[in-house]
């Protein structure tokens, strides 16, 4: 067994518990769609039922790549590689662009997959940060050096829901351009905005060394399709495709067909609106629940995504708190420890209202017990 392996702590926890607990409030996307909810056209459903369960085009069927390319003005299907979720996209991007010892600058807090891959690849890791005391705005200065080959960002951000401003995006691009580094932009929450109907702008088209990563999991409510993608220069996408063949070969034929349907011009607005409805209906429920706990919680309201990143004032470690919730209340949320920020919790709210309220009620029960024990 290989030594010095860095496990992906959050996904390890979720893999083991998300289908065991009664109330899973750990997911970062909106409540998933059913096939019936997605495919409302009987003729389309009949066509899908006649699909041969065969291998699709390994880099994604043409119809799907054409519809993804529409999301990135100036791109063509040759700029798109369809992957098994954004997780594979991130993995093969680092594998393609970086060698052990080379430098990567990672924006934190962040979905920690890229940080873990970098550790396991033996990369030199630098970090730069969104600052809570600045409303999760980007800190001044940059973290690149001459050895930096790639800058990894997540926008809209996981776990904070913060959306970078144009000025902040330009600063990141300028820092990367100064040393000739690539930008790997995880943009899976674009389209899941809470406070606007404008889709978060992509890094694509702003700089010639960008790989933009997307997915149907978060802003579309279709995580079980396991459809992600990378948009990038055609020659680099071909190199990524070669690694894709080692890892997964392809996604499934049905996933390709359903994804192409979801991204079709008539269906995409409905899918996005559904996600925003869940987000905009769920956040006031979570907000009222936080207010009921007085000064226990502090939050910078998320601008996008179906997750909130709360700071709490109780005298208990975040992992310990989450473990107690799982075992005593059968509720799963994500500890701030998994993002390197103790005394924080990530809670999902893009859920059916009754389900969300009951899950929060169970968290409330444990919080009351903790406050009682603190006073004793």
DAVENPE-V324207 format. One line per field, one symbol per residue. psi: psi as a letter, one per 40 degrees, with the letter a starting at -180 (. if undefined). A space follows every 50 residues. Layout:
# DAVENPE-V324207
psi->???
This chain:
# DAVENPE-V324207
psi->hhifhhigddddddddddedidhhfeieiihiiiddddgehdddddddee hhgihihdehidddddddddegheiideehhhigidddddddddddeiih eiihhhhiiiheddddddddefihhiiiihhdeeffihiiiieiideheh hhihhiiheeeihiidddddddddddddefiihhhhfeehefideiehhh iieheeieghhhhiieddeeffdedfhaihhiiddddddddddddddedi aiddddddddddeidddddddddddddddddddddddddddeebediiih hhdiifiihhhieighidddddddddddefhhihiddeeegifiihhief ihdddddddddddddddddddddde.
